[in-house]
Amino acid sequence: MLGTSRIAAVDVRKTLVEAPVSVFEGSDDPAIVFGRDLLPTLLEQRQRIRLLNEHLFQNRALFARGLAAWKGADLYPDANFTLRATFGQIKGYVDRNGNPVPYTTRLGGLFELADSRGNSGDFALPPRLLAWRNTMAPQAFRDRYAGTPVNFVSTNDITGGNSGSSILNRRLEIVGLIFDGNEEGMVGDWTYSEKAGRALSTDIGFALMVAREVHGAGWIVDELLRP
């Protein structure tokens, strides 16, 4: 289909951007014919999803009202799409298997883990980062960079959509950026536990170090750190 379609050409796609519906309805281009035949199925699927979401939202509203009736003034507020702040501590935890999990990972451990997994798949490090590492003697890397914090966990209450949020210290300085939550924190839409639920953040010092040392963007870092 794609091998005989003409839409791979930029000039063809440009003409289609402003084309009336009749052009698509009368086209014999294989890709457009496929899309035209697929459209009724997509519209039907969207309608089914809309009805399903409406059903889920109605039940979620019932659940929320039940929680409010049960908890009253003690109900813990859930997240929504309004701007808000949450406080917490950088703190390790004990996972469900009883293993202690430290509050931070460090750059030396990042390379060690990648090496232990063959530097492949999800554990493959970017070639540019590896090339930067190989410019240094092992002892020089250990002395200067191995102890650099890469990520850290904190007790901040987060939910889906919070990725990219800033972690601030008590002086309102950015010290990290949220990117995920741990497995124990996946129930955060419904409940919160400080015992093991953790927010995962990239350490801002690591991000700035990579920008300066690995990507040669020191001028950007200097501008960001300028008083």
C-alpha positions as CSV (number, residue, x, y, z in Angstrom):
1,M,0.0,0.0,0.0
2,L,2.7,2.5,1.0
3,G,5.0,1.5,-1.8
4,T,2.5,2.6,-4.4
5,S,1.1,5.6,-2.5
6,R,1.9,9.1,-3.6
7,I,1.5,10.7,-0.1
8,A,5.2,10.2,0.7
9,A,6.0,13.2,-1.5
10,V,5.9,16.5,0.4
11,D,4.3,18.4,-2.5
12,V,1.4,15.9,-2.6
13,R,0.8,16.3,1.1
14,K,0.9,20.1,0.8
15,T,-1.9,20.0,-1.7
16,L,-4.0,17.7,0.5
17,V,-3.8,20.0,3.5
18,E,-6.1,22.5,1.8
19,A,-8.0,20.0,-0.3
20,P,-11.8,19.7,0.0
21,V,-13.4,16.5,1.2
22,S,-14.4,15.6,-2.3
23,V,-10.7,15.1,-3.2
24,F,-10.4,12.4,-0.5
25,E,-13.7,10.8,-1.4
26,G,-12.7,10.4,-5.0
27,S,-9.0,9.6,-4.6
28,D,-7.6,6.2,-5.8
29,D,-4.4,6.6,-3.9
30,P,-4.0,3.3,-1.9
31,A,-3.1,5.0,1.4
32,I,-6.1,7.4,1.2
33,V,-8.4,4.5,0.1
34,F,-7.3,2.6,3.2
35,G,-7.8,5.5,5.5
36,R,-11.2,6.2,3.9
37,D,-12.3,2.5,4.5
38,L,-10.9,2.6,8.0
39,L,-12.7,5.8,9.1
40,P,-16.1,4.3,9.9
41,T,-14.4,1.8,12.3
42,L,-12.5,4.6,14.0
43,L,-15.6,6.6,14.4
44,E,-17.4,3.6,15.9
45,Q,-14.5,3.0,18.3
46,R,-14.5,6.6,19.4
47,Q,-18.2,6.4,20.2
48,R,-17.7,3.2,22.2
49,I,-14.8,4.9,24.1
50,R,-16.9,8.0,24.8
51,L,-19.7,5.9,26.3
52,L,-17.3,3.8,28.3
53,N,-15.5,6.9,29.8
54,E,-18.9,8.4,30.6
55,H,-19.8,5.2,32.5
56,L,-16.4,5.2,34.3
57,F,-16.7,8.8,35.3
58,Q,-20.2,8.3,36.7
59,N,-19.0,5.4,38.8
60,R,-15.9,7.4,39.9
61,A,-18.2,10.2,41.0
62,L,-20.2,7.7,43.1
63,F,-17.0,6.4,44.6
64,A,-15.8,9.9,45.5
65,R,-19.1,10.8,47.1
66,G,-18.9,7.5,49.1
67,L,-15.4,8.5,50.3
68,A,-16.6,11.9,51.3
69,A,-19.5,10.5,53.3
70,W,-17.1,8.0,55.0
71,K,-14.1,10.3,55.7
72,G,-15.8,13.7,56.1
73,A,-13.4,16.5,56.8
74,D,-10.5,13.9,57.0
75,L,-10.8,13.1,53.3
76,Y,-7.4,13.4,51.6
77,P,-7.7,15.6,48.5
78,D,-6.9,13.9,45.2
79,A,-5.0,15.6,42.3
80,N,-6.8,17.4,39.5
81,F,-5.8,19.7,36.7
82,T,-5.4,22.8,38.9
83,L,-2.1,24.2,39.9
84,R,-1.1,23.0,43.3
85,A,1.9,22.2,45.5
86,T,2.7,19.2,47.7
87,F,5.4,18.8,50.3
88,G,7.5,15.9,51.1
89,Q,11.0,14.6,52.1
90,I,13.7,12.9,50.2
91,K,13.6,9.6,51.8
92,G,14.4,5.9,51.0
93,Y,12.0,3.1,51.7
94,V,11.6,-0.7,52.1
95,D,10.1,-2.5,49.2
96,R,7.4,-5.2,49.4
97,N,10.1,-7.9,49.5
98,G,11.7,-6.3,52.6
99,N,14.7,-4.9,50.7
100,P,15.9,-1.4,51.6
101,V,15.8,1.0,48.7
102,P,18.2,4.0,49.1
103,Y,17.0,7.5,48.5
104,T,19.3,8.1,45.5
105,T,21.1,6.5,42.6
106,R,24.5,7.7,41.6
107,L,26.3,8.0,38.3
108,G,28.9,5.3,39.1
109,G,26.0,2.9,39.8
110,L,24.3,3.9,36.5
111,F,27.3,2.7,34.5
112,E,27.7,-0.4,36.6
113,L,24.0,-1.4,36.2
114,A,24.2,-0.9,32.4
115,D,27.4,-3.0,32.2
116,S,25.8,-5.8,34.2
117,R,22.9,-5.9,31.7
118,G,25.1,-5.9,28.7
119,N,24.3,-2.2,28.0
120,S,21.3,-3.3,25.9
121,G,17.5,-2.9,25.8
122,D,16.1,-0.8,28.5
123,F,19.6,-0.6,30.1
124,A,21.4,0.7,27.1
125,L,23.0,4.1,27.8
126,P,23.2,6.8,25.1
127,P,26.3,6.5,23.0
128,R,27.3,10.1,23.7
129,L,27.2,9.5,27.4
130,L,29.4,6.4,27.0
131,A,31.8,8.3,24.8
132,W,32.1,11.0,27.5
133,R,32.8,8.4,30.1
134,N,35.5,6.8,28.0
135,T,37.4,10.1,27.8
136,M,38.4,9.7,31.4
137,A,40.7,7.3,33.3
138,P,38.7,5.1,35.7
139,Q,40.2,6.7,38.8
140,A,39.5,10.2,37.5
141,F,35.9,9.3,36.9
142,R,35.5,7.8,40.3
143,D,37.1,10.8,42.0
144,R,35.1,13.5,40.2
145,Y,31.8,12.0,38.9
146,A,31.0,8.6,40.3
147,G,29.2,9.9,43.4
148,T,27.0,12.4,41.5
149,P,23.3,11.8,42.3
150,V,21.3,10.9,39.2
151,N,17.8,10.3,40.6
152,F,16.2,10.5,44.0
153,V,12.9,9.4,45.6
154,S,10.7,11.6,47.9
155,T,7.5,11.3,49.8
156,N,5.7,13.8,47.5
157,D,2.2,12.8,46.5
158,I,2.0,12.7,42.7
159,T,-0.3,11.2,40.1
160,G,-0.4,10.8,36.3
161,G,0.3,14.0,34.5
162,N,2.7,15.4,37.2
163,S,5.8,14.4,35.2
164,G,8.0,17.5,34.6
165,S,6.9,19.2,37.8
166,S,9.7,20.9,39.7
167,I,11.0,19.7,43.1
168,L,11.9,22.8,45.2
169,N,14.0,22.9,48.4
170,R,13.1,25.1,51.3
171,R,14.9,28.0,49.6
172,L,12.7,27.6,46.6
173,E,15.6,26.4,44.4
174,I,14.8,23.7,41.8
175,V,16.6,20.5,42.9
176,G,14.8,18.0,40.7
177,L,12.2,17.2,38.1
178,I,9.5,14.5,38.6
179,F,9.4,11.8,36.0
180,D,7.7,8.8,37.6
181,G,6.5,7.1,40.7
182,N,7.6,3.8,42.2
183,E,5.4,0.6,42.0
184,E,4.2,1.0,45.6
185,G,2.9,4.5,44.7
186,M,0.8,3.4,41.7
187,V,-2.4,3.5,43.9
188,G,-1.9,7.2,44.2
189,D,-5.1,8.0,42.4
190,W,-7.1,6.4,45.2
191,T,-4.9,6.5,48.4
192,Y,-1.6,7.7,49.6
193,S,0.9,6.0,51.9
194,E,4.1,7.6,53.0
195,K,5.5,4.2,54.1
196,A,6.6,3.1,50.6
197,G,4.9,5.3,48.0
198,R,7.6,7.5,46.4
199,A,7.9,10.1,43.7
200,L,10.9,9.7,41.4
201,S,12.9,12.7,40.3
202,T,15.9,13.5,38.2
203,D,18.5,15.4,40.2
204,I,18.9,18.8,38.7
205,G,22.6,18.8,39.3
206,F,22.9,15.7,37.2
207,A,20.9,17.3,34.4
208,L,23.0,20.4,34.4
209,M,26.2,18.3,34.5
210,V,25.1,16.3,31.4
211,A,24.2,19.5,29.6
212,R,27.6,21.0,30.3
213,E,30.0,18.1,30.2
214,V,28.4,15.7,27.8
215,H,26.6,18.0,25.3
216,G,28.8,21.0,25.5
217,A,26.0,23.3,26.4
218,G,27.8,25.1,29.2
219,W,26.6,28.5,28.0
220,I,23.0,27.4,28.6
221,V,23.9,26.2,32.1
222,D,25.6,29.4,32.9
223,E,22.6,31.4,31.8
224,L,20.3,29.3,33.9
225,L,22.5,29.7,37.0
226,R,23.0,33.4,36.6
227,P,21.8,35.3,39.6
